[in-house]
């Protein structure tokens, strides 16, 4: 019995070290990642994983910001995983890679514990994508939830009626 198009399958792919300039960003990429944070991570940890490229066009479907960071850091070669797909599937891979990541969410408490552990062990958060300010904000959010405050809900002073938010600009 023939399997339907929805049957599980693994795309035909090949990973190899390639000249960085042999790849190009997909012209329809809509992801606006934080390049500075990616450059910092590549600088702290090195380049890991691979970028995903369409075999026929050498366009980057996933990993454009890591490719840009590698270029910024002076890399001349990076690992690339080529997938043999048509243009339609390439665009769908490019969109799905970013969208499915954004649909997920971290456990705030577990993230705070992990970051605090790294900070206690190494005295730095460099290479995590977080800094001390982000950790402080995360901890404040957790504390606010514990005491029943929502950062989006305005707080009103019972004496003067002044309204402010939990995270008013300093």
Secondary structure, DSSP 8 states (H G I E B T S, - for coil): ----TTS-----EEEEEEEGGG-EE-TT------HHHHHHHHHHH---S-EEEETTT-EEEE-HHHHHHHHHTT-SEEEEEEE---HHHHHHHHHHHHHHHHH----HHHHHHHHHHHHHHHS--TTTT--HHHHHHHHHHHHHHHTT--TTS-EE-TTT--EE-TT---
